Amino acid sequence: MTATPKDTLELSWSDFLDRYTPMTNSLYPAAAFDGLMFETYGEEWDFVRAQPRERVWTIIDDGDCFAVINGLSISNRLGYLVTIEPVATGLSVFVDLEAG
């Protein structure tokens, strides 16, 4: 398991889904992550960038870690999620997608 800072809330994928409610990608319903992921280019990228930052999440894979983190990150990004519920200001959330 990857170390996370003390001010980070670590959630399972199912807890993340329950707590933050990701939006379905209406631009491309056959998107990865059961239709939830937005791509890093084109119309989907434009949509993500237009969302409030507290509702944007980045799916990352840096070779050591496959996870979802809150915020719009460019490094190691695979795609994005946009949620209905925003993350609280100052809180970092880490969703370990490799945890079983």
Biopython code that builds the backbone (N, CA, C, O; Angstrom):
import numpy as np
from Bio.PDB.StructureBuilder import StructureBuilder

atoms = [
    (1, "MET", "N", (0.841, -1.175, 0.000)),
    (1, "MET", "CA", (0.000, 0.000, 0.000)),
    (1, "MET", "C", (0.888, 1.241, 0.000)),
    (1, "MET", "O", (1.904, 1.292, 0.694)),
    (2, "THR", "N", (0.496, 2.227, -0.778)),
    (2, "THR", "CA", (1.250, 3.472, -0.881)),
    (2, "THR", "C", (0.982, 4.348, 0.335)),
    (2, "THR", "O", (-0.163, 4.455, 0.775)),
    (3, "ALA", "N", (2.013, 4.972, 0.883)),
    (3, "ALA", "CA", (1.852, 5.873, 2.025)),
    (3, "ALA", "C", (1.102, 7.126, 1.596)),
    (3, "ALA", "O", (1.306, 7.643, 0.498)),
    (4, "THR", "N", (0.236, 7.603, 2.475)),
    (4, "THR", "CA", (-0.524, 8.818, 2.209)),
    (4, "THR", "C", (-0.317, 9.803, 3.356)),
    (4, "THR", "O", (-0.080, 9.385, 4.489)),
    (5, "PRO", "N", (-0.402, 11.104, 3.080)),
    (5, "PRO", "CA", (-0.237, 12.099, 4.150)),
    (5, "PRO", "C", (-1.307, 11.958, 5.222)),
    (5, "PRO", "O", (-2.364, 11.378, 4.976)),
    (6, "LYS", "N", (-1.033, 12.493, 6.422)),
    (6, "LYS", "CA", (-1.972, 12.396, 7.548)),
    (6, "LYS", "C", (-3.315, 13.045, 7.258)),
    (6, "LYS", "O", (-4.340, 12.569, 7.745)),
    (7, "ASP", "N", (-3.337, 14.122, 6.476)),
    (7, "ASP", "CA", (-4.576, 14.825, 6.197)),
    (7, "ASP", "C", (-5.349, 14.235, 5.020)),
    (7, "ASP", "O", (-6.224, 14.892, 4.457)),
    (8, "THR", "N", (-5.030, 13.010, 4.654)),
    (8, "THR", "CA", (-5.673, 12.340, 3.538)),
    (8, "THR", "C", (-6.693, 11.328, 4.047)),
    (8, "THR", "O", (-6.416, 10.536, 4.947)),
    (9, "LEU", "N", (-7.862, 11.376, 3.455)),
    (9, "LEU", "CA", (-8.896, 10.395, 3.732)),
    (9, "LEU", "C", (-8.741, 9.281, 2.712)),
    (9, "LEU", "O", (-8.804, 9.538, 1.510)),
    (10, "GLU", "N", (-8.542, 8.066, 3.156)),
    (10, "GLU", "CA", (-8.390, 6.928, 2.258)),
    (10, "GLU", "C", (-9.707, 6.166, 2.216)),
    (10, "GLU", "O", (-10.248, 5.774, 3.251)),
    (11, "LEU", "N", (-10.217, 5.964, 0.998)),
    (11, "LEU", "CA", (-11.496, 5.296, 0.813)),
    (11, "LEU", "C", (-11.356, 4.110, -0.120)),
    (11, "LEU", "O", (-10.460, 4.073, -0.963)),
    (12, "SER", "N", (-12.235, 3.153, 0.033)),
    (12, "SER", "CA", (-12.357, 2.076, -0.945)),
    (12, "SER", "C", (-13.157, 2.624, -2.123)),
    (12, "SER", "O", (-13.799, 3.669, -2.008)),
    (13, "TRP", "N", (-13.120, 1.927, -3.244)),
    (13, "TRP", "CA", (-13.884, 2.354, -4.415)),
    (13, "TRP", "C", (-15.379, 2.421, -4.093)),
    (13, "TRP", "O", (-16.045, 3.385, -4.472)),
    (14, "SER", "N", (-15.910, 1.420, -3.405)),
    (14, "SER", "CA", (-17.348, 1.429, -3.089)),
    (14, "SER", "C", (-17.707, 2.569, -2.135)),
    (14, "SER", "O", (-18.766, 3.180, -2.279)),
    (15, "ASP", "N", (-16.839, 2.863, -1.164)),
    (15, "ASP", "CA", (-17.101, 3.998, -0.256)),
    (15, "ASP", "C", (-17.048, 5.318, -1.015)),
    (15, "ASP", "O", (-17.838, 6.225, -0.753)),
    (16, "PHE", "N", (-16.111, 5.421, -1.959)),
    (16, "PHE", "CA", (-16.032, 6.623, -2.795)),
    (16, "PHE", "C", (-17.328, 6.810, -3.580)),
    (16, "PHE", "O", (-17.887, 7.906, -3.611)),
    (17, "LEU", "N", (-17.801, 5.737, -4.214)),
    (17, "LEU", "CA", (-19.036, 5.810, -4.997)),
    (17, "LEU", "C", (-20.208, 6.261, -4.138)),
    (17, "LEU", "O", (-21.012, 7.090, -4.567)),
    (18, "ASP", "N", (-20.309, 5.721, -2.930)),
    (18, "ASP", "CA", (-21.405, 6.081, -2.018)),
    (18, "ASP", "C", (-21.303, 7.518, -1.522)),
    (18, "ASP", "O", (-22.313, 8.212, -1.403)),
    (19, "ARG", "N", (-20.107, 7.953, -1.241)),
    (19, "ARG", "CA", (-19.900, 9.267, -0.613)),
    (19, "ARG", "C", (-19.940, 10.433, -1.599)),
    (19, "ARG", "O", (-20.462, 11.500, -1.273)),
    (20, "TYR", "N", (-19.393, 10.241, -2.808)),
    (20, "TYR", "CA", (-19.245, 11.363, -3.741)),
    (20, "TYR", "C", (-20.091, 11.269, -5.016)),
    (20, "TYR", "O", (-20.198, 12.265, -5.732)),
    (21, "THR", "N", (-20.683, 10.143, -5.324)),
    (21, "THR", "CA", (-21.586, 9.961, -6.455)),
    (21, "THR", "C", (-21.044, 10.498, -7.789)),
    (21, "THR", "O", (-21.419, 11.594, -8.208)),
    (22, "PRO", "N", (-20.181, 9.749, -8.447)),
    (22, "PRO", "CA", (-19.679, 10.183, -9.754)),
    (22, "PRO", "C", (-20.798, 10.268, -10.805)),
    (22, "PRO", "O", (-21.721, 9.454, -10.825)),
    (23, "MET", "N", (-20.683, 11.271, -11.664)),
    (23, "MET", "CA", (-21.626, 11.465, -12.763)),
    (23, "MET", "C", (-21.296, 10.502, -13.900)),
    (23, "MET", "O", (-20.130, 10.194, -14.147)),
    (24, "THR", "N", (-22.320, 10.036, -14.577)),
    (24, "THR", "CA", (-22.129, 9.248, -15.790)),
    (24, "THR", "C", (-21.655, 10.179, -16.896)),
    (24, "THR", "O", (-22.107, 11.319, -16.999)),
    (25, "ASN", "N", (-20.749, 9.686, -17.712)),
    (25, "ASN", "CA", (-20.247, 10.452, -18.844)),
    (25, "ASN", "C", (-21.322, 10.446, -19.937)),
    (25, "ASN", "O", (-21.430, 9.489, -20.703)),
    (26, "SER", "N", (-22.105, 11.507, -20.001)),
    (26, "SER", "CA", (-23.184, 11.578, -20.994)),
    (26, "SER", "C", (-22.646, 11.865, -22.401)),
    (26, "SER", "O", (-23.370, 11.708, -23.384)),
    (27, "LEU", "N", (-21.386, 12.283, -22.498)),
    (27, "LEU", "CA", (-20.774, 12.538, -23.801)),
    (27, "LEU", "C", (-20.349, 11.238, -24.477)),
    (27, "LEU", "O", (-20.305, 11.154, -25.705)),
    (28, "TYR", "N", (-20.035, 10.216, -23.660)),
    (28, "TYR", "CA", (-19.609, 8.918, -24.172)),
    (28, "TYR", "C", (-20.033, 7.843, -23.166)),
    (28, "TYR", "O", (-19.233, 7.429, -22.327)),
    (29, "PRO", "N", (-21.288, 7.392, -23.249)),
    (29, "PRO", "CA", (-21.824, 6.443, -22.261)),
    (29, "PRO", "C", (-21.055, 5.130, -22.141)),
    (29, "PRO", "O", (-21.164, 4.454, -21.118)),
    (30, "ALA", "N", (-20.274, 4.749, -23.166)),
    (30, "ALA", "CA", (-19.495, 3.506, -23.103)),
    (30, "ALA", "C", (-18.119, 3.733, -22.490)),
    (30, "ALA", "O", (-17.222, 2.907, -22.661)),
    (31, "ALA", "N", (-17.944, 4.835, -21.782)),
    (31, "ALA", "CA", (-16.657, 5.188, -21.180)),
    (31, "ALA", "C", (-16.217, 4.136, -20.162)),
    (31, "ALA", "O", (-17.033, 3.388, -19.623)),
    (32, "ALA", "N", (-14.909, 4.102, -19.915)),
    (32, "ALA", "CA", (-14.340, 3.205, -18.903)),
    (32, "ALA", "C", (-14.931, 3.522, -17.527)),
    (32, "ALA", "O", (-15.621, 4.526, -17.348)),
    (33, "PHE", "N", (-14.650, 2.661, -16.578)),
    (33, "PHE", "CA", (-15.150, 2.785, -15.211)),
    (33, "PHE", "C", (-16.680, 2.806, -15.208)),
    (33, "PHE", "O", (-17.305, 3.666, -14.587)),
    (34, "ASP", "N", (-17.258, 1.846, -15.912)),
    (34, "ASP", "CA", (-18.711, 1.689, -15.983)),
    (34, "ASP", "C", (-19.411, 2.954, -16.449)),
    (34, "ASP", "O", (-20.480, 3.304, -15.948)),
    (35, "GLY", "N", (-18.799, 3.643, -17.420)),
    (35, "GLY", "CA", (-19.408, 4.837, -17.992)),
    (35, "GLY", "C", (-19.161, 6.112, -17.218)),
    (35, "GLY", "O", (-19.797, 7.130, -17.489)),
    (36, "LEU", "N", (-18.236, 6.079, -16.245)),
    (36, "LEU", "CA", (-17.998, 7.241, -15.383)),
    (36, "LEU", "C", (-16.791, 8.080, -15.786)),
    (36, "LEU", "O", (-16.729, 9.262, -15.448)),
    (37, "MET", "N", (-15.834, 7.495, -16.498)),
    (37, "MET", "CA", (-14.586, 8.209, -16.782)),
    (37, "MET", "C", (-14.726, 9.179, -17.956)),
    (37, "MET", "O", (-15.372, 8.879, -18.961)),
    (38, "PHE", "N", (-14.106, 10.342, -17.801)),
    (38, "PHE", "CA", (-14.011, 11.334, -18.859)),
    (38, "PHE", "C", (-12.579, 11.323, -19.379)),
    (38, "PHE", "O", (-11.634, 11.222, -18.597)),
    (39, "GLU", "N", (-12.420, 11.427, -20.685)),
    (39, "GLU", "CA", (-11.107, 11.383, -21.320)),
    (39, "GLU", "C", (-10.305, 12.661, -21.085)),
    (39, "GLU", "O", (-10.809, 13.646, -20.545)),
    (40, "THR", "N", (-9.053, 12.615, -21.504)),
    (40, "THR", "CA", (-8.087, 13.698, -21.271)),
    (40, "THR", "C", (-7.931, 14.609, -22.486)),
    (40, "THR", "O", (-6.968, 15.370, -22.574)),
    (41, "TYR", "N", (-8.868, 14.533, -23.411)),
    (41, "TYR", "CA", (-8.778, 15.327, -24.628)),
    (41, "TYR", "C", (-10.186, 15.614, -25.166)),
    (41, "TYR", "O", (-11.165, 15.003, -24.736)),
    (42, "GLY", "N", (-10.265, 16.537, -26.094)),
    (42, "GLY", "CA", (-11.501, 16.813, -26.812)),
    (42, "GLY", "C", (-12.623, 17.364, -25.954)),
    (42, "GLY", "O", (-12.396, 18.053, -24.960)),
    (43, "GLU", "N", (-13.833, 17.041, -26.365)),
    (43, "GLU", "CA", (-15.045, 17.544, -25.714)),
    (43, "GLU", "C", (-15.134, 17.111, -24.247)),
    (43, "GLU", "O", (-15.600, 17.873, -23.400)),
    (44, "GLU", "N", (-14.688, 15.890, -23.951)),
    (44, "GLU", "CA", (-14.735, 15.407, -22.566)),
    (44, "GLU", "C", (-13.779, 16.211, -21.686)),
    (44, "GLU", "O", (-14.130, 16.573, -20.563)),
    (45, "TRP", "N", (-12.581, 16.492, -22.182)),
    (45, "TRP", "CA", (-11.598, 17.299, -21.447)),
    (45, "TRP", "C", (-12.145, 18.706, -21.220)),
    (45, "TRP", "O", (-11.997, 19.260, -20.131)),
    (46, "ASP", "N", (-12.775, 19.285, -22.241)),
    (46, "ASP", "CA", (-13.375, 20.613, -22.100)),
    (46, "ASP", "C", (-14.443, 20.603, -21.009)),
    (46, "ASP", "O", (-14.533, 21.537, -20.213)),
    (47, "PHE", "N", (-15.245, 19.550, -20.977)),
    (47, "PHE", "CA", (-16.281, 19.425, -19.946)),
    (47, "PHE", "C", (-15.664, 19.367, -18.553)),
    (47, "PHE", "O", (-16.104, 20.071, -17.644)),
    (48, "VAL", "N", (-14.655, 18.536, -18.388)),
    (48, "VAL", "CA", (-13.992, 18.388, -17.081)),
    (48, "VAL", "C", (-13.431, 19.722, -16.608)),
    (48, "VAL", "O", (-13.639, 20.110, -15.458)),
    (49, "ARG", "N", (-12.722, 20.425, -17.484)),
    (49, "ARG", "CA", (-12.112, 21.706, -17.106)),
    (49, "ARG", "C", (-13.137, 22.764, -16.748)),
    (49, "ARG", "O", (-12.811, 23.712, -16.035)),
    (50, "ALA", "N", (-14.368, 22.629, -17.224)),
    (50, "ALA", "CA", (-15.421, 23.604, -16.921)),
    (50, "ALA", "C", (-16.102, 23.341, -15.571)),
    (50, "ALA", "O", (-16.910, 24.150, -15.116)),
    (51, "GLN", "N", (-15.778, 22.218, -14.939)),
    (51, "GLN", "CA", (-16.414, 21.847, -13.668)),
    (51, "GLN", "C", (-15.704, 22.493, -12.486)),
    (51, "GLN", "O", (-14.511, 22.787, -12.558)),
    (52, "PRO", "N", (-16.444, 22.717, -11.386)),
    (52, "PRO", "CA", (-15.786, 23.216, -10.162)),
    (52, "PRO", "C", (-14.714, 22.226, -9.712)),
    (52, "PRO", "O", (-14.955, 21.019, -9.686)),
    (53, "ARG", "N", (-13.546, 22.725, -9.363)),
    (53, "ARG", "CA", (-12.403, 21.862, -9.014)),
    (53, "ARG", "C", (-12.705, 20.915, -7.847)),
    (53, "ARG", "O", (-12.136, 19.825, -7.783)),
    (54, "GLU", "N", (-13.572, 21.305, -6.941)),
    (54, "GLU", "CA", (-13.877, 20.443, -5.796)),
    (54, "GLU", "C", (-14.751, 19.244, -6.187)),
    (54, "GLU", "O", (-15.043, 18.392, -5.348)),
    (55, "ARG", "N", (-15.163, 19.177, -7.446)),
    (55, "ARG", "CA", (-15.956, 18.045, -7.940)),
    (55, "ARG", "C", (-15.209, 17.225, -8.988)),
    (55, "ARG", "O", (-15.769, 16.288, -9.557)),
    (56, "VAL", "N", (-13.942, 17.574, -9.248)),
    (56, "VAL", "CA", (-13.140, 16.866, -10.254)),
    (56, "VAL", "C", (-12.145, 15.934, -9.558)),
    (56, "VAL", "O", (-11.547, 16.291, -8.543)),
    (57, "TRP", "N", (-11.982, 14.744, -10.119)),
    (57, "TRP", "CA", (-11.108, 13.698, -9.591)),
    (57, "TRP", "C", (-10.262, 13.147, -10.724)),
    (57, "TRP", "O", (-10.730, 13.062, -11.860)),
    (58, "THR", "N", (-9.022, 12.769, -10.432)),
    (58, "THR", "CA", (-8.122, 12.230, -11.440)),
    (58, "THR", "C", (-7.849, 10.760, -11.160)),
    (58, "THR", "O", (-7.509, 10.377, -10.041)),
    (59, "ILE", "N", (-8.001, 9.952, -12.190)),
    (59, "ILE", "CA", (-7.613, 8.537, -12.113)),
    (59, "ILE", "C", (-6.150, 8.491, -12.533)),
    (59, "ILE", "O", (-5.804, 8.889, -13.646)),
    (60, "ILE", "N", (-5.287, 8.003, -11.636)),
    (60, "ILE", "CA", (-3.850, 8.017, -11.893)),
    (60, "ILE", "C", (-3.259, 6.606, -11.886)),
    (60, "ILE", "O", (-3.775, 5.691, -11.244)),
    (61, "ASP", "N", (-2.172, 6.469, -12.617)),
    (61, "ASP", "CA", (-1.374, 5.235, -12.600)),
    (61, "ASP", "C", (0.063, 5.649, -12.845)),
    (61, "ASP", "O", (0.435, 6.008, -13.962)),
    (62, "ASP", "N", (0.879, 5.598, -11.782)),
    (62, "ASP", "CA", (2.281, 6.007, -11.923)),
    (62, "ASP", "C", (3.228, 4.809, -11.956)),
    (62, "ASP", "O", (4.439, 4.963, -11.803)),
    (63, "GLY", "N", (2.673, 3.630, -12.155)),
    (63, "GLY", "CA", (3.493, 2.424, -12.178)),
    (63, "GLY", "C", (3.559, 1.746, -10.825)),
    (63, "GLY", "O", (3.700, 0.526, -10.745)),
    (64, "ASP", "N", (3.457, 2.533, -9.754)),
    (64, "ASP", "CA", (3.454, 1.989, -8.393)),
    (64, "ASP", "C", (2.075, 2.078, -7.759)),
    (64, "ASP", "O", (1.775, 1.369, -6.798)),
    (65, "CYS", "N", (1.243, 2.949, -8.300)),
    (65, "CYS", "CA", (-0.026, 3.256, -7.666)),
    (65, "CYS", "C", (-1.114, 3.451, -8.724)),
    (65, "CYS", "O", (-0.936, 4.220, -9.669)),
    (66, "PHE", "N", (-2.233, 2.757, -8.562)),
    (66, "PHE", "CA", (-3.404, 2.906, -9.411)),
    (66, "PHE", "C", (-4.503, 3.392, -8.490)),
    (66, "PHE", "O", (-4.988, 2.637, -7.647)),
    (67, "ALA", "N", (-4.907, 4.658, -8.646)),
    (67, "ALA", "CA", (-5.791, 5.264, -7.655)),
    (67, "ALA", "C", (-6.612, 6.406, -8.255)),
    (67, "ALA", "O", (-6.405, 6.823, -9.394)),
    (68, "VAL", "N", (-7.537, 6.886, -7.454)),
    (68, "VAL", "CA", (-8.294, 8.106, -7.746)),
    (68, "VAL", "C", (-7.924, 9.110, -6.680)),
    (68, "VAL", "O", (-7.919, 8.790, -5.491)),
    (69, "ILE", "N", (-7.611, 10.340, -7.106)),
    (69, "ILE", "CA", (-7.315, 11.421, -6.170)),
    (69, "ILE", "C", (-8.196, 12.616, -6.526)),
    (69, "ILE", "O", (-8.589, 12.796, -7.679)),
    (70, "ASN", "N", (-8.495, 13.420, -5.523)),
    (70, "ASN", "CA", (-9.308, 14.592, -5.818)),
    (70, "ASN", "C", (-8.462, 15.662, -6.491)),
    (70, "ASN", "O", (-7.261, 15.781, -6.245)),
    (71, "GLY", "N", (-9.115, 16.431, -7.342)),
    (71, "GLY", "CA", (-8.456, 17.516, -8.049)),
    (71, "GLY", "C", (-8.152, 17.146, -9.490)),
    (71, "GLY", "O", (-8.260, 15.991, -9.901)),
    (72, "LEU", "N", (-7.771, 18.163, -10.235)),
    (72, "LEU", "CA", (-7.435, 17.999, -11.644)),
    (72, "LEU", "C", (-5.918, 17.934, -11.761)),
    (72, "LEU", "O", (-5.229, 18.947, -11.638)),
    (73, "SER", "N", (-5.412, 16.739, -11.997)),
    (73, "SER", "CA", (-3.973, 16.522, -12.113)),
    (73, "SER", "C", (-3.641, 16.135, -13.548)),
    (73, "SER", "O", (-4.432, 15.477, -14.225)),
    (74, "ILE", "N", (-2.484, 16.544, -13.994)),
    (74, "ILE", "CA", (-2.031, 16.206, -15.342)),
    (74, "ILE", "C", (-1.066, 15.014, -15.295)),
    (74, "ILE", "O", (-1.062, 14.183, -16.204)),
    (75, "SER", "N", (-0.253, 14.931, -14.242)),
    (75, "SER", "CA", (0.741, 13.858, -14.119)),
    (75, "SER", "C", (0.083, 12.502, -13.951)),
    (75, "SER", "O", (-0.811, 12.325, -13.124)),
    (76, "ASN", "N", (0.539, 11.553, -14.745)),
    (76, "ASN", "CA", (0.135, 10.152, -14.615)),
    (76, "ASN", "C", (-1.375, 9.931, -14.745)),
    (76, "ASN", "O", (-1.899, 8.938, -14.242)),
    (77, "ARG", "N", (-2.057, 10.824, -15.398)),
    (77, "ARG", "CA", (-3.513, 10.728, -15.497)),
    (77, "ARG", "C", (-3.933, 9.705, -16.551)),
    (77, "ARG", "O", (-3.337, 9.604, -17.623)),
    (78, "LEU", "N", (-4.969, 8.958, -16.213)),
    (78, "LEU", "CA", (-5.609, 8.061, -17.179)),
    (78, "LEU", "C", (-6.921, 8.670, -17.652)),
    (78, "LEU", "O", (-7.355, 8.446, -18.782)),
    (79, "GLY", "N", (-7.540, 9.435, -16.775)),
    (79, "GLY", "CA", (-8.824, 10.050, -17.075)),
    (79, "GLY", "C", (-9.333, 10.764, -15.849)),
    (79, "GLY", "O", (-8.620, 10.923, -14.859)),
    (80, "TYR", "N", (-10.577, 11.193, -15.928)),
    (80, "TYR", "CA", (-11.170, 11.996, -14.852)),
    (80, "TYR", "C", (-12.551, 11.495, -14.482)),
    (80, "TYR", "O", (-13.233, 10.840, -15.269)),
    (81, "LEU", "N", (-12.940, 11.819, -13.267)),
    (81, "LEU", "CA", (-14.298, 11.615, -12.780)),
    (81, "LEU", "C", (-14.818, 12.975, -12.345)),
    (81, "LEU", "O", (-14.045, 13.835, -11.924)),
    (82, "VAL", "N", (-16.119, 13.167, -12.446)),
    (82, "VAL", "CA", (-16.764, 14.377, -11.939)),
    (82, "VAL", "C", (-17.872, 13.907, -11.010)),
    (82, "VAL", "O", (-18.695, 13.075, -11.391)),
    (83, "THR", "N", (-17.896, 14.434, -9.795)),
    (83, "THR", "CA", (-18.863, 13.967, -8.812)),
    (83, "THR", "C", (-19.950, 14.999, -8.532)),
    (83, "THR", "O", (-19.790, 16.192, -8.791)),
    (84, "ILE", "N", (-21.049, 14.504, -7.999)),
    (84, "ILE", "CA", (-22.159, 15.373, -7.579)),
    (84, "ILE", "C", (-21.758, 16.101, -6.297)),
    (84, "ILE", "O", (-21.909, 17.319, -6.202)),
    (85, "GLU", "N", (-21.254, 15.369, -5.322)),
    (85, "GLU", "CA", (-20.841, 15.961, -4.046)),
    (85, "GLU", "C", (-19.404, 16.456, -4.153)),
    (85, "GLU", "O", (-18.541, 15.747, -4.671)),
    (86, "PRO", "N", (-19.142, 17.654, -3.675)),
    (86, "PRO", "CA", (-17.769, 18.183, -3.703)),
    (86, "PRO", "C", (-16.944, 17.643, -2.535)),
    (86, "PRO", "O", (-17.489, 17.233, -1.511)),
    (87, "VAL", "N", (-15.638, 17.650, -2.706)),
    (87, "VAL", "CA", (-14.747, 17.313, -1.598)),
    (87, "VAL", "C", (-14.596, 18.570, -0.735)),
    (87, "VAL", "O", (-14.584, 19.685, -1.256)),
    (88, "ALA", "N", (-14.485, 18.389, 0.558)),
    (88, "ALA", "CA", (-14.332, 19.522, 1.476)),
    (88, "ALA", "C", (-13.009, 20.247, 1.229)),
    (88, "ALA", "O", (-11.998, 19.618, 0.917)),
    (89, "THR", "N", (-13.024, 21.543, 1.367)),
    (89, "THR", "CA", (-11.821, 22.350, 1.196)),
    (89, "THR", "C", (-10.734, 21.879, 2.158)),
    (89, "THR", "O", (-10.982, 21.690, 3.349)),
    (90, "GLY", "N", (-9.536, 21.695, 1.628)),
    (90, "GLY", "CA", (-8.397, 21.289, 2.450)),
    (90, "GLY", "C", (-8.262, 19.796, 2.671)),
    (90, "GLY", "O", (-7.277, 19.351, 3.260)),
    (91, "LEU", "N", (-9.224, 19.011, 2.215)),
    (91, "LEU", "CA", (-9.166, 17.566, 2.393)),
    (91, "LEU", "C", (-8.614, 16.912, 1.131)),
    (91, "LEU", "O", (-9.025, 17.249, 0.020)),
    (92, "SER", "N", (-7.689, 15.982, 1.304)),
    (92, "SER", "CA", (-7.199, 15.162, 0.204)),
    (92, "SER", "C", (-7.826, 13.787, 0.348)),
    (92, "SER", "O", (-7.862, 13.218, 1.439)),
    (93, "VAL", "N", (-8.317, 13.264, -0.761)),
    (93, "VAL", "CA", (-8.942, 11.946, -0.745)),
    (93, "VAL", "C", (-8.146, 11.040, -1.669)),
    (93, "VAL", "O", (-7.771, 11.428, -2.775)),
    (94, "PHE", "N", (-7.896, 9.829, -1.196)),
    (94, "PHE", "CA", (-7.132, 8.821, -1.930)),
    (94, "PHE", "C", (-7.976, 7.551, -2.003)),
    (94, "PHE", "O", (-8.358, 6.990, -0.976)),
    (95, "VAL", "N", (-8.264, 7.103, -3.228)),
    (95, "VAL", "CA", (-9.034, 5.882, -3.426)),
    (95, "VAL", "C", (-8.092, 4.872, -4.086)),
    (95, "VAL", "O", (-7.751, 5.009, -5.261)),
    (96, "ASP", "N", (-7.682, 3.873, -3.332)),
    (96, "ASP", "CA", (-6.752, 2.848, -3.827)),
    (96, "ASP", "C", (-7.539, 1.850, -4.667)),
    (96, "ASP", "O", (-8.329, 1.072, -4.133)),
    (97, "LEU", "N", (-7.326, 1.871, -5.975)),
    (97, "LEU", "CA", (-8.046, 0.983, -6.874)),
    (97, "LEU", "C", (-7.456, -0.421, -6.915)),
    (97, "LEU", "O", (-8.030, -1.315, -7.537)),
    (98, "GLU", "N", (-6.327, -0.622, -6.265)),
    (98, "GLU", "CA", (-5.708, -1.944, -6.210)),
    (98, "GLU", "C", (-6.051, -2.701, -4.938)),
    (98, "GLU", "O", (-5.769, -3.894, -4.829)),
    (99, "ALA", "N", (-6.655, -2.023, -3.982)),
    (99, "ALA", "CA", (-7.023, -2.672, -2.724)),
    (99, "ALA", "C", (-8.132, -3.672, -2.990)),
    (99, "ALA", "O", (-9.062, -3.396, -3.749)),
    (100, "GLY", "N", (-8.035, -4.786, -2.389)),
    (100, "GLY", "CA", (-9.031, -5.811, -2.656)),
    (100, "GLY", "C", (-9.688, -6.242, -1.431)),
    (100, "GLY", "O", (-10.562, -7.107, -1.472)),
]
sb = StructureBuilder()
sb.init_structure("model")
sb.init_model(0)
sb.init_chain("A")
sb.init_seg("    ")
for serial, (resi, resn, name, xyz) in enumerate(atoms, 1):
    if name == "N":
        sb.init_residue(resn, " ", resi, " ")
    sb.init_atom(name, np.array(xyz, "f"), 0.0, 1.0, " ", f" {name:<3s}", serial, name[0])
structure = sb.get_structure()
